[in-house]
Amino acid sequence: MKDLNEVLLNPNLGMLSRRRVLLAAGLMPAIMGSAFAGDFWSQPRQLWLQRKTSKGIEEHRAVYFADGKIVWPEYARLCRLMRDVQAGQAVQMSPVLLDILCGMQAMARLLGHDAPLLTTSGYRSLKTNSATEGAVRNSTHTQGRAWDGRMPGFSASHLANIAKYLQGGGVGLYIDRKFIHVDDGRLRSWTGR
């Protein structure tokens, strides 16, 4: 197996097998020590999100899944942070999407980078989505199944590579605007401006 850094930071990374993801997750205890003892996905799942709004910066770092179930108060706070800020509406975000984001942060930590995921878009109402440049009509954002954003100090292309490596759904890389799109839909990837 290639070095994890080489795989994740390779700009030519394509979709890799789920088995390789599980192998990488199995490497976490050896690399990270007791903090990741056992199977990665059986551990409590934590997510660190940040968002800039007209009222300032919102931030939440929480364990949203533990002991085989969603931790509702923390999950709800993460969903609130990922709301449609224009419409003032929040929905229950896809737990699979949160798992993808959790996996991305864990892989970034393996590479020595611990930072929040800066959210630019999560849920979008139909009205907000129709007014969003480049948004598709049946966007996964309108179903609470997509996230757009970046990680400070980490290039969008590297973050997209990690998301592709996890094979959780769709991954879009927007080079000029320096952000990525991640959703829990079918496996696909694209590059936009």
C-alpha positions in Angstrom: 0.0 0.0 0.0 1.3 3.5 -0.8 2.1 6.0 1.9 -1.1 7.6 3.1 0.4 11.1 2.4 1.2 10.1 -1.1 -2.3 8.8 -1.8 -4.2 11.7 -0.2 -2.1 14.5 -1.6 -1.8 13.1 -5.1 -3.5 15.5 -7.5 -4.3 12.7 -9.9 -6.2 10.7 -7.3 -9.2 8.8 -8.7 -11.9 6.9 -6.9 -10.3 4.2 -4.7 -11.8 1.1 -3.3 -13.8 1.1 -0.1 -11.4 -1.6 1.1 -8.5 0.9 0.9 -10.4 3.4 3.0 -11.0 0.7 5.7 -7.3 -0.2 5.6 -6.4 3.4 6.1 -8.9 3.7 9.0 -7.3 0.5 10.4 -3.9 2.3 10.3 -5.2 5.1 12.6 -4.6 3.3 15.9 -0.9 2.7 14.9 -0.5 6.2 13.7 -2.5 8.1 16.3 -2.1 5.9 19.4 -4.7 5.3 22.0 -6.9 8.2 20.8 -8.0 5.9 17.9 -7.8 2.5 19.7 -10.1 0.0 17.9 -12.1 0.5 14.8 -12.3 4.2 13.8 -16.1 4.1 13.0 -16.9 2.5 16.3 -15.4 5.5 18.2 -17.5 8.6 19.0 -17.7 10.7 15.8 -16.8 14.3 16.3 -17.1 17.2 13.9 -15.7 20.7 14.1 -17.5 23.3 11.9 -17.2 27.0 11.6 -19.3 29.5 9.6 -19.0 33.2 9.0 -22.3 35.1 9.0 -23.4 38.7 9.0 -23.5 38.5 12.8 -19.9 37.1 13.2 -18.3 33.7 13.4 -20.3 30.7 14.6 -18.4 27.6 15.6 -19.3 24.2 17.1 -17.1 21.2 17.9 -19.2 18.3 19.0 -19.5 14.5 19.2 -22.7 14.0 17.2 -22.7 10.1 17.2 -21.7 7.8 20.1 -22.6 4.4 21.5 -24.3 3.5 18.2 -26.7 6.4 18.1 -27.0 10.1 17.3 -26.3 12.5 20.1 -29.3 14.7 19.4 -28.5 18.0 21.2 -25.0 18.2 19.5 -26.3 16.9 16.2 -29.0 19.6 16.2 -26.4 22.3 16.9 -24.4 21.1 13.9 -27.5 21.1 11.7 -28.3 24.7 12.9 -24.8 25.8 11.9 -25.4 24.2 8.4 -28.7 26.1 8.0 -29.8 28.2 5.1 -28.8 31.6 6.5 -30.7 33.6 3.8 -34.0 31.8 4.6 -33.3 31.3 8.3 -34.2 27.6 7.9 -32.5 24.5 9.3 -33.3 20.8 8.6 -31.9 17.5 9.9 -28.7 17.1 7.9 -27.8 13.7 6.5 -25.9 11.7 9.1 -24.0 10.1 6.2 -22.9 13.5 5.1 -21.7 14.3 8.6 -19.8 11.0 8.6 -18.0 12.0 5.4 -17.1 15.3 6.9 -15.9 13.6 10.1 -13.7 11.2 8.0 -12.2 14.2 6.1 -11.2 15.9 9.3 -9.8 12.7 10.7 -7.7 12.1 7.6 -6.5 15.8 7.7 -5.5 15.2 11.3 -3.4 12.2 10.2 -1.6 14.6 7.9 -0.9 16.9 10.9 -3.6 19.4 10.1 -6.3 20.0 12.8 -8.7 22.8 11.8 -12.4 23.4 11.5 -14.3 22.9 8.3 -15.4 26.3 7.1 -19.0 26.0 5.9 -20.2 28.3 3.1 -23.3 26.3 2.3 -25.1 23.3 3.8 -28.9 23.2 3.6 -30.5 25.5 1.0 -34.3 26.2 0.6 -35.7 25.8 -2.9 -35.8 29.7 -3.1 -32.2 30.1 -2.0 -31.1 27.3 -4.3 -32.8 28.8 -7.3 -31.0 32.1 -6.6 -27.6 30.5 -6.2 -25.3 30.8 -9.2 -24.4 27.5 -10.7 -26.8 25.5 -8.5 -28.7 22.6 -10.1 -32.4 22.4 -9.8 -32.6 19.2 -7.7 -29.5 20.0 -5.7 -28.6 17.7 -2.8 -28.3 20.9 -0.8 -32.1 21.2 -0.8 -32.4 17.8 0.9 -29.8 18.5 3.6 -27.4 16.1 2.0 -24.6 18.4 0.8 -21.9 20.7 2.2 -19.7 23.4 0.5 -16.6 24.8 2.2 -12.9 24.6 2.8 -10.4 24.0 5.6 -8.1 26.9 6.5 -4.4 26.2 5.7 -5.3 23.2 3.6 -5.7 23.5 -0.2 -9.1 22.7 -1.7 -7.5 20.2 -4.1 -6.1 18.2 -1.1 -9.4 18.3 0.7 -11.2 17.1 -2.4 -8.6 14.2 -2.7 -9.5 13.2 0.9 -13.2 13.3 0.1 -12.7 11.2 -3.0 -10.6 8.7 -1.1 -13.5 8.2 1.4 -15.9 7.4 -1.4 -19.0 8.7 0.4 -20.6 10.4 -2.5 -20.1 13.3 -4.9 -17.1 15.6 -4.7 -16.7 18.8 -6.6 -13.6 20.9 -6.7 -14.0 24.6 -7.4 -10.4 25.8 -8.1 -11.0 29.5 -8.6 -13.2 29.9 -5.6 -11.1 27.6 -3.5 -13.8 25.4 -2.0 -15.2 21.9 -2.4 -18.7 20.4 -2.6 -19.3 17.1 -0.8 -22.6 15.2 -0.8 -23.8 11.7 0.1 -25.2 11.0 -3.4 -23.8 8.6 -6.0 -20.0 8.4 -6.5 -18.9 11.1 -8.9 -16.4 13.9 -9.1 -16.0 17.1 -11.1 -14.0 20.3 -11.3 -15.6 23.7 -11.7 -14.4 27.2 -11.6 
